[in-house]
Amino acid sequence: MRRADAFVEFSRSHSNRPSSKSFNYYRIISNYQMYEVLDDTAAQIILATESGDSIRRVAQHLHTPYETVRQAVNRLEDAGYVTYDDGLTVVDERVRDAARELVAASASVSPPTIEETYVIPQFGDWPFAFTRIDAVYVWTQGGYQVGRNPDDYPLFLAVRERDVDAWETFFEWFDLPTAFERQPRDELDGPLQIVLEPRPSLDIEHVEGYPVIPRAETIEYMRENYAQFQSALAMLDRMYEDLVRVGRVPPRE
């Protein structure tokens, strides 16, 4: 999906670091011609930045070391793509569009890892929250993982009903299939899938940079699936002092 006013050519550069991705970026916007080399981190920073964000907040969203983000922000600021005045601002939404195309092109050449897929929704323009198994994963700060493996890995996202079509189109850019229920692995081309849970509205909290449904709702989900999450409830007891022994509450009939 390319904008009519933009042309993007990209190629993967040779690097001594296998995980590094960069692109020769060439774009024409109206009569303005711009050439720049954007690495994967710089493009992700452009996409993850909301006006007024601090560098530390962007680093937290991307789960990238602060110093790595700071250096990339300096390069972007020198190139005129972002400004920093009481927070970061992307100077032109067309720059954000181009960065999204580049990140999507990267995903089409090299499919995203599980870790990268957790970051990709941050690049969308609509609110979301991790839910179900992923809410448990986030609230236990990655300490509890169940029902998934690297060869069959769904991510569960709560989204607003009015944004469903936009999210489906967005994930198509990254070749990530979407559905409203988990799909059998043999019906998918790859190990990753996005399970969307449409809701009239969202109540979002944040844990270590991840948007997630509220803890109380997560605990209720865990109680409803007590056999699966009993040990995770006990883990929450140890992690959060304000909880009253949720791990010892029996499942509701």
DRENDOVEX-90458 format. One record per residue (C-alpha): residue number from 1; residue in three letters; x, y, z. Coordinates in nm, 4 decimals. Each point is the difference from the previous one (the first is absolute). Example, Ala and Ser with C-alpha at 12.3 -4.5 7.8 and 13.67 -1.06 7.14 Angstrom:
<i:1	aa:Ala	px:1.2300	py:-0.4500	pz:0.7800>
<i:2	aa:Ser	px:0.1370	py:0.3440	pz:-0.0660>
This chain:
<i:1	aa:Met	px:0.0000	py:0.0000	pz:0.0000>
<i:2	aa:Arg	px:0.2037	py:0.2927	pz:-0.1234>
<i:3	aa:Arg	px:-0.1057	py:0.3622	pz:0.0060>
<i:4	aa:Ala	px:-0.0311	py:0.1674	pz:-0.3397>
<i:5	aa:Asp	px:0.2396	py:0.2755	pz:0.0978>
<i:6	aa:Ala	px:0.2756	py:-0.2272	pz:0.1161>
<i:7	aa:Phe	px:0.2444	py:-0.2398	pz:-0.1492>
<i:8	aa:Val	px:0.2111	py:-0.2223	pz:0.2166>
<i:9	aa:Glu	px:0.2942	py:-0.2110	pz:-0.1046>
<i:10	aa:Phe	px:0.1634	py:-0.2174	pz:0.2561>
<i:11	aa:Ser	px:0.2764	py:-0.2534	pz:0.0231>
<i:12	aa:Arg	px:0.1425	py:-0.1886	pz:0.2904>
<i:13	aa:Ser	px:0.3551	py:0.1042	pz:0.0807>
<i:14	aa:His	px:0.2821	py:-0.2372	pz:0.0804>
<i:15	aa:Ser	px:0.0898	py:0.0064	pz:0.3656>
<i:16	aa:Asn	px:0.2210	py:-0.1851	pz:0.2427>
<i:17	aa:Arg	px:-0.2985	py:-0.0197	pz:0.2344>
<i:18	aa:Pro	px:-0.2566	py:-0.2515	pz:-0.1287>
<i:19	aa:Ser	px:-0.2898	py:0.1712	pz:0.1817>
<i:20	aa:Ser	px:0.0729	py:0.3450	pz:-0.1438>
<i:21	aa:Lys	px:-0.2260	py:0.1238	pz:-0.2754>
<i:22	aa:Ser	px:0.0425	py:0.3206	pz:-0.1957>
<i:23	aa:Phe	px:-0.1311	py:0.1399	pz:-0.3201>
<i:24	aa:Asn	px:0.1111	py:0.2418	pz:-0.2631>
<i:25	aa:Tyr	px:-0.2946	py:0.2351	pz:0.0120>
<i:26	aa:Tyr	px:-0.1009	py:0.2217	pz:-0.2847>
<i:27	aa:Arg	px:-0.3248	py:0.1903	pz:-0.0002>
<i:28	aa:Ile	px:-0.1628	py:0.2765	pz:-0.1988>
<i:29	aa:Ile	px:-0.2605	py:0.2079	pz:0.1847>
<i:30	aa:Ser	px:-0.1541	py:0.2580	pz:-0.2336>
<i:31	aa:Asn	px:0.3068	py:0.1840	pz:-0.1351>
<i:32	aa:Tyr	px:0.2199	py:-0.0808	pz:0.2965>
<i:33	aa:Gln	px:0.2623	py:-0.2667	pz:-0.0539>
<i:34	aa:Met	px:0.1510	py:-0.1731	pz:0.2985>
<i:35	aa:Tyr	px:0.2675	py:-0.2645	pz:0.0297>
<i:36	aa:Glu	px:0.0919	py:-0.1555	pz:0.3285>
<i:37	aa:Val	px:0.1071	py:-0.3278	pz:0.1533>
<i:38	aa:Leu	px:-0.2488	py:-0.1147	pz:0.2637>
<i:39	aa:Asp	px:0.0823	py:-0.3022	pz:0.2088>
<i:40	aa:Asp	px:-0.2714	py:-0.2094	pz:0.1589>
<i:41	aa:Thr	px:0.0296	py:0.1748	pz:0.3358>
<i:42	aa:Ala	px:-0.0415	py:0.3478	pz:-0.1492>
<i:43	aa:Ala	px:-0.3099	py:-0.1026	pz:-0.1965>
<i:44	aa:Gln	px:-0.1521	py:-0.1600	pz:0.3091>
<i:45	aa:Ile	px:0.0673	py:0.3116	pz:0.2060>
<i:46	aa:Ile	px:-0.1861	py:0.2133	pz:-0.2530>
<i:47	aa:Leu	px:-0.2975	py:-0.2368	pz:0.0168>
<i:48	aa:Ala	px:-0.0036	py:-0.0414	pz:0.3777>
<i:49	aa:Thr	px:0.0301	py:0.3699	pz:0.0819>
<i:50	aa:Glu	px:-0.3059	py:0.1876	pz:0.1178>
<i:51	aa:Ser	px:0.0297	py:0.3762	pz:0.0227>
<i:52	aa:Gly	px:0.1604	py:0.0959	pz:0.3292>
<i:53	aa:Asp	px:0.1524	py:-0.3411	pz:0.0731>
<i:54	aa:Ser	px:0.3330	py:-0.0112	pz:0.1792>
<i:55	aa:Ile	px:0.2840	py:-0.2062	pz:-0.1393>
<i:56	aa:Arg	px:-0.0308	py:-0.2311	pz:0.2992>
<i:57	aa:Arg	px:-0.3697	py:-0.0595	pz:-0.0682>
<i:58	aa:Val	px:0.0674	py:-0.0871	pz:-0.3645>
<i:59	aa:Ala	px:0.2794	py:-0.2356	pz:0.1076>
<i:60	aa:Gln	px:-0.2420	py:-0.1678	pz:0.2394>
<i:61	aa:His	px:-0.2639	py:-0.0422	pz:-0.2719>
<i:62	aa:Leu	px:0.2548	py:-0.1541	pz:-0.2344>
<i:63	aa:His	px:0.1705	py:-0.2019	pz:0.2748>
<i:64	aa:Thr	px:0.3280	py:0.1336	pz:-0.1317>
<i:65	aa:Pro	px:0.2927	py:0.1286	pz:0.2095>
<i:66	aa:Tyr	px:-0.0269	py:0.3708	pz:0.0798>
<i:67	aa:Glu	px:0.3422	py:0.0856	pz:-0.1420>
<i:68	aa:Thr	px:-0.0819	py:-0.1711	pz:-0.3306>
<i:69	aa:Val	px:-0.3167	py:0.2057	pz:-0.0317>
<i:70	aa:Arg	px:0.1717	py:0.3221	pz:0.1063>
<i:71	aa:Gln	px:0.2678	py:-0.0347	pz:-0.2687>
<i:72	aa:Ala	px:-0.2596	py:-0.0753	pz:-0.2666>
<i:73	aa:Val	px:-0.2087	py:0.3006	pz:0.1104>
<i:74	aa:Asn	px:0.3071	py:0.2220	pz:-0.0360>
<i:75	aa:Arg	px:0.0448	py:-0.1199	pz:-0.3585>
<i:76	aa:Leu	px:-0.3681	py:0.0538	pz:-0.0785>
<i:77	aa:Glu	px:0.0101	py:0.3469	pz:0.1521>
<i:78	aa:Asp	px:0.3103	py:0.0924	pz:-0.2015>
<i:79	aa:Ala	px:-0.1780	py:-0.1205	pz:-0.3155>
<i:80	aa:Gly	px:-0.3046	py:0.2116	pz:0.0825>
<i:81	aa:Tyr	px:-0.2437	py:-0.2915	pz:0.0451>
<i:82	aa:Val	px:-0.0726	py:0.0651	pz:0.3678>
<i:83	aa:Thr	px:0.0295	py:0.2911	pz:0.2393>
<i:84	aa:Tyr	px:0.0554	py:-0.0092	pz:0.3745>
<i:85	aa:Asp	px:-0.1542	py:0.2843	pz:0.2002>
<i:86	aa:Asp	px:-0.1512	py:-0.1190	pz:0.3282>
<i:87	aa:Gly	px:-0.0495	py:-0.3311	pz:-0.1757>
<i:88	aa:Leu	px:0.0362	py:-0.1621	pz:-0.3407>
<i:89	aa:Thr	px:-0.2045	py:0.0976	pz:-0.3040>
<i:90	aa:Val	px:0.0051	py:-0.1507	pz:-0.3485>
<i:91	aa:Val	px:0.0135	py:0.2996	pz:-0.2320>
<i:92	aa:Asp	px:-0.2143	py:-0.1396	pz:-0.2816>
<i:93	aa:Glu	px:-0.2539	py:-0.2831	pz:-0.0075>
<i:94	aa:Arg	px:0.1308	py:-0.0958	pz:-0.3439>
<i:95	aa:Val	px:0.3286	py:-0.0912	pz:0.1655>
<i:96	aa:Arg	px:-0.1958	py:-0.2300	pz:0.2310>
<i:97	aa:Asp	px:-0.1769	py:-0.1553	pz:-0.3000>
<i:98	aa:Ala	px:0.3346	py:-0.0656	pz:-0.1668>
<i:99	aa:Ala	px:0.1423	py:-0.1563	pz:0.3168>
<i:100	aa:Arg	px:-0.3016	py:-0.2301	pz:0.0235>
<i:101	aa:Glu	px:0.0544	py:-0.1131	pz:-0.3573>
<i:102	aa:Leu	px:0.3652	py:-0.0704	pz:0.0740>
<i:103	aa:Val	px:-0.0727	py:-0.2030	pz:0.3126>
<i:104	aa:Ala	px:-0.2686	py:-0.1937	pz:-0.1867>
<i:105	aa:Ala	px:0.2434	py:-0.0615	pz:-0.2874>
<i:106	aa:Ser	px:0.2526	py:-0.1297	pz:0.2505>
<i:107	aa:Ala	px:-0.2584	py:-0.2428	pz:0.1374>
<i:108	aa:Ser	px:-0.0796	py:-0.1265	pz:-0.3499>
<i:109	aa:Val	px:0.3681	py:-0.0735	pz:-0.0632>
<i:110	aa:Ser	px:0.0752	py:-0.1390	pz:0.3447>
<i:111	aa:Pro	px:-0.3093	py:-0.1174	pz:0.1934>
<i:112	aa:Pro	px:-0.0258	py:0.1586	pz:0.3454>
<i:113	aa:Thr	px:0.1055	py:-0.1936	pz:0.3054>
<i:114	aa:Ile	px:-0.2318	py:-0.0507	pz:0.2957>
<i:115	aa:Glu	px:0.1719	py:0.2872	pz:0.1814>
<i:116	aa:Glu	px:-0.0367	py:0.2312	pz:-0.3006>
<i:117	aa:Thr	px:-0.3669	py:-0.0935	pz:-0.0389>
<i:118	aa:Tyr	px:-0.0706	py:0.1243	pz:0.3522>
<i:119	aa:Val	px:0.1329	py:0.3404	pz:-0.1068>
<i:120	aa:Ile	px:-0.1724	py:0.0237	pz:-0.3401>
<i:121	aa:Pro	px:-0.3455	py:0.1009	pz:0.1359>
<i:122	aa:Gln	px:0.1666	py:0.3076	pz:0.1528>
<i:123	aa:Phe	px:0.0387	py:0.1280	pz:-0.3578>
<i:124	aa:Gly	px:-0.3751	py:0.0088	pz:-0.0615>
<i:125	aa:Asp	px:-0.2103	py:0.3138	pz:0.0297>
<i:126	aa:Trp	px:-0.2670	py:-0.1532	pz:0.2227>
<i:127	aa:Pro	px:-0.0087	py:-0.1024	pz:0.3675>
<i:128	aa:Phe	px:0.0323	py:-0.3636	pz:0.1032>
<i:129	aa:Ala	px:0.0691	py:-0.2071	pz:0.3080>
<i:130	aa:Phe	px:0.1457	py:-0.3449	pz:0.0440>
<i:131	aa:Thr	px:-0.2634	py:-0.2397	pz:0.1316>
<i:132	aa:Arg	px:-0.0593	py:-0.3666	pz:0.0954>
<i:133	aa:Ile	px:0.3257	py:-0.1965	pz:0.0147>
<i:134	aa:Asp	px:0.1981	py:0.3095	pz:-0.0907>
<i:135	aa:Ala	px:-0.1542	py:0.1986	pz:0.2849>
<i:136	aa:Val	px:0.1237	py:-0.2709	pz:0.2371>
<i:137	aa:Tyr	px:0.3401	py:0.0103	pz:-0.1686>
<i:138	aa:Val	px:0.0204	py:0.3797	pz:0.0390>
<i:139	aa:Trp	px:-0.1263	py:0.0200	pz:0.3598>
<i:140	aa:Thr	px:0.2450	py:-0.2730	pz:0.1050>
<i:141	aa:Gln	px:0.2668	py:0.2009	pz:-0.1848>
<i:142	aa:Gly	px:0.0794	py:-0.2918	pz:-0.2264>
<i:143	aa:Gly	px:0.0163	py:-0.2439	pz:0.2886>
<i:144	aa:Tyr	px:-0.2881	py:-0.2220	pz:-0.1094>
<i:145	aa:Gln	px:-0.0437	py:-0.1447	pz:-0.3455>
<i:146	aa:Val	px:-0.2477	py:-0.2740	pz:-0.0854>
<i:147	aa:Gly	px:-0.1780	py:-0.1482	pz:-0.3003>
<i:148	aa:Arg	px:0.2485	py:0.1261	pz:-0.2575>
<i:149	aa:Asn	px:0.3310	py:-0.0937	pz:-0.1532>
<i:150	aa:Pro	px:0.2258	py:0.1605	pz:-0.2627>
<i:151	aa:Asp	px:-0.1550	py:-0.2107	pz:-0.2778>
<i:152	aa:Asp	px:-0.3584	py:0.0924	pz:0.0916>
<i:153	aa:Tyr	px:-0.0203	py:0.3428	pz:0.1569>
<i:154	aa:Pro	px:-0.3168	py:0.2134	pz:0.0015>
<i:155	aa:Leu	px:-0.0031	py:0.3515	pz:0.1430>
<i:156	aa:Phe	px:-0.3250	py:0.1184	pz:0.1586>
<i:157	aa:Leu	px:-0.0994	py:0.3650	pz:-0.0464>
<i:158	aa:Ala	px:-0.3083	py:0.1816	pz:0.1233>
<i:159	aa:Val	px:-0.0988	py:0.2727	pz:-0.2470>
<i:160	aa:Arg	px:-0.2918	py:0.2347	pz:-0.0473>
<i:161	aa:Glu	px:-0.2782	py:-0.1339	pz:-0.2199>
<i:162	aa:Arg	px:0.0198	py:0.3010	pz:-0.2294>
<i:163	aa:Asp	px:0.3720	py:-0.0616	pz:-0.0600>
<i:164	aa:Val	px:-0.0173	py:-0.3679	pz:-0.0996>
<i:165	aa:Asp	px:0.0212	py:0.0571	pz:-0.3764>
<i:166	aa:Ala	px:0.2922	py:0.2387	pz:0.0458>
<i:167	aa:Trp	px:0.1885	py:-0.2496	pz:0.2152>
<i:168	aa:Glu	px:-0.0584	py:-0.2808	pz:-0.2489>
<i:169	aa:Thr	px:0.1400	py:0.2156	pz:-0.2800>
<i:170	aa:Phe	px:0.2898	py:0.1105	pz:0.2196>
<i:171	aa:Phe	px:0.1098	py:-0.3563	pz:0.0795>
<i:172	aa:Glu	px:-0.0269	py:-0.0953	pz:-0.3677>
<i:173	aa:Trp	px:0.2930	py:0.2383	pz:-0.0558>
<i:174	aa:Phe	px:0.2100	py:-0.2272	pz:0.2196>
<i:175	aa:Asp	px:-0.1374	py:-0.3271	pz:-0.1420>
<i:176	aa:Leu	px:-0.1527	py:-0.0835	pz:0.3377>
<i:177	aa:Pro	px:-0.3344	py:-0.1835	pz:-0.0231>
<i:178	aa:Thr	px:-0.2879	py:0.1192	pz:0.2159>
<i:179	aa:Ala	px:-0.3102	py:-0.1745	pz:0.1322>
<i:180	aa:Phe	px:-0.2452	py:0.0279	pz:0.2868>
<i:181	aa:Glu	px:0.0884	py:-0.3420	pz:0.1377>
<i:182	aa:Arg	px:0.3252	py:-0.1933	pz:0.0051>
<i:183	aa:Gln	px:0.0527	py:-0.1874	pz:-0.3252>
<i:184	aa:Pro	px:0.1460	py:-0.3525	pz:-0.0300>
<i:185	aa:Arg	px:0.3694	py:0.0051	pz:-0.0832>
<i:186	aa:Asp	px:-0.0455	py:-0.2134	pz:-0.3128>
<i:187	aa:Glu	px:-0.2246	py:0.2691	pz:-0.1489>
<i:188	aa:Leu	px:0.2703	py:0.2662	pz:0.0236>
<i:189	aa:Asp	px:0.3069	py:0.0691	pz:-0.2134>
<i:190	aa:Gly	px:0.2143	py:0.0959	pz:0.2978>
<i:191	aa:Pro	px:0.0152	py:-0.0355	pz:0.3768>
<i:192	aa:Leu	px:-0.1409	py:0.3430	pz:0.0879>
<i:193	aa:Gln	px:-0.3592	py:0.1195	pz:0.0007>
<i:194	aa:Ile	px:-0.1903	py:0.2936	pz:0.1467>
<i:195	aa:Val	px:-0.3258	py:-0.0748	pz:0.1836>
<i:196	aa:Leu	px:-0.2136	py:0.3143	pz:0.0181>
<i:197	aa:Glu	px:-0.2565	py:0.0463	pz:0.2755>
<i:198	aa:Pro	px:-0.2341	py:0.2847	pz:-0.1013>
<i:199	aa:Arg	px:-0.1494	py:0.2073	pz:0.2832>
<i:200	aa:Pro	px:-0.2247	py:0.3079	pz:0.0071>
<i:201	aa:Ser	px:0.2707	py:0.1836	pz:0.1962>
<i:202	aa:Leu	px:0.3345	py:-0.0693	pz:0.1643>
<i:203	aa:Asp	px:0.1260	py:0.0405	pz:0.3543>
<i:204	aa:Ile	px:0.3782	py:-0.0001	pz:-0.0328>
<i:205	aa:Glu	px:0.2788	py:-0.0195	pz:0.2551>
<i:206	aa:His	px:0.3736	py:-0.0158	pz:-0.0692>
<i:207	aa:Val	px:0.2575	py:-0.2420	pz:0.1355>
<i:208	aa:Glu	px:0.3627	py:0.0426	pz:-0.1067>
<i:209	aa:Gly	px:-0.1096	py:0.1780	pz:-0.3168>
<i:210	aa:Tyr	px:-0.2677	py:-0.2538	pz:-0.0966>
<i:211	aa:Pro	px:-0.3654	py:0.1133	pz:-0.0220>
<i:212	aa:Val	px:-0.2104	py:-0.2631	pz:0.1747>
<i:213	aa:Ile	px:-0.3518	py:-0.0533	pz:0.1332>
<i:214	aa:Pro	px:-0.0379	py:0.0841	pz:0.3720>
<i:215	aa:Arg	px:0.1496	py:-0.2323	pz:0.2573>
<i:216	aa:Ala	px:-0.3381	py:-0.0700	pz:0.1603>
<i:217	aa:Glu	px:-0.1411	py:-0.1135	pz:-0.3352>
<i:218	aa:Thr	px:0.3064	py:-0.2142	pz:-0.0594>
<i:219	aa:Ile	px:-0.0398	py:-0.1668	pz:0.3393>
<i:220	aa:Glu	px:-0.3658	py:-0.0695	pz:-0.0747>
<i:221	aa:Tyr	px:0.1029	py:-0.1681	pz:-0.3265>
<i:222	aa:Met	px:0.2579	py:-0.2059	pz:0.1879>
<i:223	aa:Arg	px:-0.2570	py:-0.1084	pz:0.2583>
<i:224	aa:Glu	px:-0.2367	py:-0.1077	pz:-0.2744>
<i:225	aa:Asn	px:0.2833	py:-0.2207	pz:-0.1312>
<i:226	aa:Tyr	px:0.1327	py:-0.0936	pz:0.3435>
<i:227	aa:Ala	px:0.1582	py:-0.3325	pz:-0.0909>
<i:228	aa:Gln	px:0.2080	py:0.1697	pz:-0.2681>
<i:229	aa:Phe	px:0.1008	py:0.3054	pz:0.2033>
<i:230	aa:Gln	px:0.0137	py:-0.1146	pz:0.3619>
<i:231	aa:Ser	px:0.3759	py:0.0392	pz:0.0211>
<i:232	aa:Ala	px:-0.0203	py:0.3383	pz:-0.1769>
<i:233	aa:Leu	px:-0.2462	py:0.1231	pz:0.2631>
<i:234	aa:Ala	px:0.2445	py:-0.1055	pz:0.2689>
<i:235	aa:Met	px:0.2692	py:0.1907	pz:-0.1892>
<i:236	aa:Leu	px:-0.2108	py:0.3168	pz:0.0054>
<i:237	aa:Asp	px:-0.0383	py:-0.0417	pz:0.3759>
<i:238	aa:Arg	px:0.3745	py:0.0228	pz:0.0333>
<i:239	aa:Met	px:0.0442	py:0.2835	pz:-0.2473>
<i:240	aa:Tyr	px:-0.2664	py:0.2463	pz:0.1157>
<i:241	aa:Glu	px:-0.0276	py:0.0812	pz:0.3695>
<i:242	aa:Asp	px:-0.3441	py:0.1603	pz:-0.0341>
<i:243	aa:Leu	px:-0.1620	py:-0.3263	pz:-0.1134>
<i:244	aa:Val	px:-0.1773	py:-0.2122	pz:0.2600>
<i:245	aa:Arg	px:0.1155	py:-0.3544	pz:-0.0644>
<i:246	aa:Val	px:-0.1632	py:-0.0306	pz:-0.3436>
<i:247	aa:Gly	px:0.1857	py:-0.3248	pz:-0.0592>
<i:248	aa:Arg	px:-0.1938	py:-0.1729	pz:0.2733>
<i:249	aa:Val	px:-0.3457	py:0.0999	pz:-0.1161>
<i:250	aa:Pro	px:-0.1770	py:-0.3071	pz:-0.1402>
<i:251	aa:Pro	px:-0.1558	py:0.0149	pz:-0.3460>
<i:252	aa:Arg	px:-0.3532	py:0.1302	pz:-0.0205>
<i:253	aa:Glu	px:-0.2739	py:-0.2487	pz:-0.0779>
